[in-house]
Amino acid sequence: MTNHIQIRKATGTWTVRAGGAVLGESTNALELVEGDYPPVIYFPREDIAMAFLDPSDKTSHCPHKGDARYFSVVTKSRTLENVVWSYEDPNEVAAQVRDHLAFHNIDEVTVEKI
């Protein structure tokens, strides 16, 4: 299933916000498309304000991408549990997203092209 995952440079400038704070902005984001799922934007770790992220104990496994590690986002008013994930040691097909972070699309988190 070599075409199950496609990764390409996300054109333009992308930003991620949580709880009203800008967590990051990047012109080097990647867009990952997996099967019929909506595209997911992956931000280079160096473009994210890591001080807002707390490592979580949560992990998950994708047979295509590998093992994911999660982070929670700490805002002024609350902690958004497990809304960020990263593939620290991805499978070969997803190797491009190493050292990148993705964010769940929920009301309190906004990922958008600006």
C-alpha positions as CSV (number, residue, x, y, z in Angstrom):
1,M,0.0,0.0,0.0
2,T,2.6,2.5,-1.0
3,N,0.1,5.2,-1.9
4,H,-1.8,5.0,1.4
5,I,0.2,7.9,2.8
6,Q,1.3,10.9,0.8
7,I,3.4,13.7,2.3
8,R,4.2,17.0,0.6
9,K,5.2,20.5,1.6
10,A,2.2,22.5,2.7
11,T,2.3,25.6,0.5
12,G,2.2,29.0,2.2
13,T,2.4,30.0,5.8
14,W,0.6,28.0,8.5
15,T,-0.2,28.9,12.0
16,V,-1.5,27.0,15.1
17,R,-3.3,28.7,18.0
18,A,-4.7,27.3,21.3
19,G,-6.5,29.2,23.9
20,G,-6.0,32.5,22.1
21,A,-2.2,32.1,22.0
22,V,-0.1,31.5,18.9
23,L,1.8,28.3,19.4
24,G,3.6,28.4,16.1
25,E,3.9,29.7,12.6
26,S,5.7,28.0,9.7
27,T,6.5,28.2,6.1
28,N,8.0,24.7,6.3
29,A,4.9,22.7,7.4
30,L,4.1,19.4,5.8
31,E,0.7,18.1,4.7
32,L,0.1,14.4,5.3
33,V,-2.8,12.6,3.5
34,E,-3.7,9.1,4.6
35,G,-6.3,7.2,2.7
36,D,-9.7,8.9,2.9
37,Y,-8.9,10.9,6.0
38,P,-8.7,14.7,5.9
39,P,-5.2,16.2,5.4
40,V,-3.2,16.8,8.5
41,I,-0.6,19.6,8.8
42,Y,2.6,18.8,10.6
43,F,4.7,21.6,11.9
44,P,8.5,21.5,12.3
45,R,9.2,21.2,16.1
46,E,11.5,24.3,15.9
47,D,8.6,26.4,14.7
48,I,6.4,25.6,17.8
49,A,6.6,27.3,21.2
50,M,7.4,24.0,23.1
51,A,7.0,25.8,26.4
52,F,3.2,25.5,26.0
53,L,3.4,21.7,25.5
54,D,3.7,19.1,28.3
55,P,4.6,15.6,27.4
56,S,1.8,13.1,28.0
57,D,1.9,9.4,28.9
58,K,-0.4,8.6,26.0
59,T,0.9,6.8,23.0
60,S,-0.8,5.2,20.0
61,H,0.3,3.0,17.1
62,C,-0.5,3.3,13.4
63,P,0.5,0.4,11.3
64,H,1.6,2.8,8.5
65,K,3.3,5.6,10.4
66,G,4.5,3.9,13.6
67,D,4.2,4.9,17.3
68,A,2.9,8.3,18.2
69,R,3.7,10.2,21.4
70,Y,1.3,12.9,22.7
71,F,1.5,16.3,24.3
72,S,-1.0,18.4,26.1
73,V,-1.3,22.2,25.5
74,V,-1.3,24.4,28.6
75,T,-3.3,27.6,28.1
76,K,-4.1,30.4,30.6
77,S,-7.4,28.9,31.5
78,R,-7.0,25.1,31.1
79,T,-4.9,22.2,29.9
80,L,-6.0,20.6,26.5
81,E,-5.1,17.0,27.1
82,N,-3.4,15.0,24.3
83,V,-4.2,17.4,21.5
84,V,-0.7,17.2,19.9
85,W,1.1,14.2,18.6
86,S,4.5,13.4,17.1
87,Y,6.1,10.3,15.4
88,E,9.5,10.3,17.1
89,D,10.7,7.3,15.1
90,P,8.3,6.9,12.2
91,N,8.1,4.1,9.7
92,E,10.0,4.6,6.4
93,V,6.8,5.8,4.6
94,A,6.3,8.6,7.1
95,A,10.0,9.5,7.7
96,Q,9.4,13.1,6.6
97,V,7.3,13.9,9.7
98,R,10.1,13.0,12.1
99,D,10.7,16.1,14.4
100,H,7.2,17.5,13.4
101,L,4.1,18.0,15.5
102,A,0.4,17.7,14.5
103,F,-2.6,19.1,16.3
104,H,-6.1,17.7,16.8
105,N,-8.8,19.8,15.1
106,I,-10.9,20.8,18.1
107,D,-12.7,24.1,19.0
108,E,-9.9,25.3,21.2
109,V,-7.1,24.6,18.7
110,T,-7.0,26.3,15.3
111,V,-4.6,25.2,12.4
112,E,-4.9,27.5,9.4
113,K,-3.2,28.8,6.4
114,I,-2.6,32.6,6.6
